[in-house]
Amino acid sequence: MRKYIQAEAYLHVFLILVILFSAAVIPFSFYLSNQYSDYASQELERNDRYKLEQTKENLLFTFDRLKRVTLSLYEEPEIRTWIQLREENPFALNAMVQLLKKRLVNEPYIESVILYNTNLGRAFDYQTGMLPANETMQEAMERLVQGDSPNYFRITKLLFEGREGLAISLPFGLEKNTPRSFLVIRLNDDAIQKSMLQLNKDSGVFIHVADGNGDSIIGQSDEALHDQLREQRKLQHKETFRTSVQGSKWIVSYDLAGIEDWTIYYSARMDDWFRNVESFKHKILYSFLGLLLLLIAILFWNARKYHRPVSLLARQVSSMFEMAAEGGWRRRLLPKAEVHQIQQGFGILSEKIEQLNQSVQDGRLRLKEDDLREWVNEGRLEDAARKRLQEVSTILDYPYIVLAVCRIDSYMALSEKHDFSSRKTLKSMIVNIASESVAAHKAWKVESVDFGGNHLVFLVGVHAEDEMKDLRFYFVEINESVQKWLKLNLTVGLSDLHQPDCNLKLVYDKAFQLATLSFIDGNSRIYQETDYEHEATSMIPLTDEAIPPGLIDSIRLGQTDKAMRLLDEAGSRLRQMSYDECKLQLTFLIYHLYKAFGKVMNSSGMNGIRAELERFNTLDEAMEKLKGETEAIIVSLYERRTGERRDERVEEMLHYLKVNIHNPMLTIDEMANHVSLSVNYARTLFKERTGITVAGYILNERIQLVKYLLVQTDKTIAEIAAESGFQSRSTFFTVFKKEVGVTPSDYRSNLRGAVMNG
C-alpha cells in the first residue's frame, strides 16, 4: 500500500488542487448568488420607490387640475346667480345647466356636479336633475366648515344616494353661524383608479391612498395587509420596509401624498419574486458546480498526463538508488517528496558526470603537459604526440614559436618556506598571470610546462617577426604583475623566433642559459639571445689555470676530498694574480659552477656573483664560501639522486589524496597512476616516506575530516558520511566507532556540550 501511494503520488497533487479549487469556487458561488439576491432586492426597492413617486406626481397633478376646475366653476356667474336665487327661475337654471354641459364634456374624472341652494332648500344634481334637500349631506357639509380653523376647500368621502365616493366641496358664504350654499364636485373613483394609479398593469401589486386614520380613500389593497398597515403605520419610520402577512412576504413603500393628510402605499407581493430569485440562485450554484466538475476533470487529465510521468520518474530514480546502495541508505539519502527525489537524483548524476568530465579534462591536461614536456626535452614530437597536441591546442598552427624560460629567483629559500603543494600553487598562479597578460593583448597561443624545478617554460605561438618587441614588453608586464601580487622576482630568458619543427631542446637549453645571466650581473630582467652574445664577447676567457681540471667531474661523482684539493690549488693560483684579474677569474669559476649545478646551488641572498664577491674582504673568505657551496652541491646532488624525485612523487601522491579524499573509490591504483608509478612501488615508497600504509593514511584523513565537520558544521550524519568518502553509512558508523570509541552523534553532542560548558 505504501509503495502504491508513493507511486501514485501525483494523485496527491490532484486532490490538493481539487480541494483548493473547491475552497475557491464554492464560497465564491454562494457569495455571488447572495450578492445577486441583495442587488435584486435593492433594485426592486428602487423600482417600487420610482413607481411610488410616479403615482404621487400623477395624483398631485390630477387633483391640482380638479381643484382648478372646481374654482373655475365656483367663479362662473351662471352658477353664482342660481345659488343666490330666493325663488324659482327657470331661465337661471337653464343657463346653469348649459354651462355645466359645456364644461364637463371633457372631464372624465368628474362624475357629477351638485349645487345646494340653502335659500330654496333645493339641490341640483347634474346627472339626475333637481333633488329635494338632503339633511344628511347638509349636516356633513356643515361639519366641514366648523371649528376654529375651518377648511373650506376639502377633498373627502361623502355619501351620495347610499354610495360613498370622493368629492370636492366648496361653500358659498364664509360667515359663521349662517346657512350656507355648497358646490360639490363628485369624482369618478373608477376612472381615477384605472388611469391615475394604473392598477391594471402590475400583477401582485397594490396601490392605495389612506387618510390620516388609515382608511383607504383610493385604490386597492389586500385586506389582511391593509389591516396590518393600519396597525403598523405609526411604528414604521422607514420609507420602504418588508413585512409578512399570512405566510406571504410583502415589500411596502409609502410617502405623504401632499393632499390633505393622505398617505400613498405601494405594496408588492414578493412570493413570486423570491421564487424567481431562488431559482436563479440555484442556477448560479448549479453552473458553478458544473464548472467545478469540469475543472476537476481537467485537473485529473492534466495530473495523469503531466504529473504521473514525474511520479514514475521519481519511482525509477528511487529504484536506481535502491539497487545501487545498501538497504535503508536510499530512504535516508533521498527525501520522500518526488521532486526532491528527482532533484537529488539528477544532482548526484550531474555530480558524477562533472567528476567524469573533470577526470577526462585532467587526463587530457596531464597528457598535454607530458607531450609538451617530451617536445621540450626531446626536441621533436612523435607523430602520435603531435596528433594529440593538435587536438587540444592550436600552438602548432602558428608559423613561429617563441620559448621563454621564467626562472624564479631565490627558489631554494622558497623551497625551505613552502611545501611541494604550495610551490605548485604559486607556479600555477604565475602561469595564470602569464596566460591572461599575453592573451589579453594579442591573438597569441600560450602553453606552459613545469619541470618541477626553479623555472617554468612558456611556449608562445606568434604570427609575425615584428611581434617580438611586443612580446618582450608583455613579459616585462608579467614580471611586474608577479612581483606585485606574489612578491616573487622572475628572470626571463626569451628565445628568438623559431618554426614549430625546429629542435626545441636546443632552443630550451639556450633560453635556460639566458635565464642564468642574472646570477652574474644581479639584475632580474628579460634576456634575449643578443644579450647572451654581448655578455659572452665582453667576458675574458677563463684560463686553464683558473678552472682546476676535473673539478666539475669530481663534484658530480661526489668526490669531496678531491674537489676541496682542486679548489685549494685554484686558490693558490688566484693568489698570484692581480686584484682585478683574480676577481674576474673567480667570477668565471663561480659562474661555470652555477652553470653546471645551478639547479641545486643555494643562491639565497645572492643578487649576482659580482655583488656577492663585494661582501668578502679577502680571497680566503671567498674561497671558504666557495668550498661551503661546493660541499652543499655535492650533498644536494647525492640527496637529489637518492631522494628528491621520490620525495616529489610522495608529495604529489599526498596532494592527490587530499584533493580526492571525498571520493569513496579512491585507491592506491589511482594514486600510482597519477604519479606514473607501479602500484607496488608506489605503495612501498609511500610507506617508506610516511611510515604508514596508504589505506591507513586515507582512513586517518577521513576520520579527521569527519571530526571537523561534526563540530564545525550543522550537516547531517548522512551528508558528512558522503562528503568524507565512506562508501556506505553502515561502514561509516562501524569505522568511526572503532577508531574514536563513540558514535558520530555522541561525538558531536559531547564536544558541543563541552564547548558550551566551558
Beta strands, then each sheet from edge to edge (+ up, - down):
strand 1: 110-117
strand 2: 122-125
strand 3: 129-132
strand 4: 154-160
strand 5: 163-172
strand 6: 181-187
strand 7: 205-210
strand 8: 216-219
strand 9: 240-245
strand 10: 248-256
strand 11: 263-269
strand 12: 400-408
strand 13: 445-450
strand 14: 455-462
strand 15: 490-494
strand 16: 526-528
sheet 1: 3+ 2- 1+ 6- 5+ 4-
sheet 2: 8+ 7- 11+ 10- 9+
sheet 3: 13+ 14- 12+ 15- 16-
end
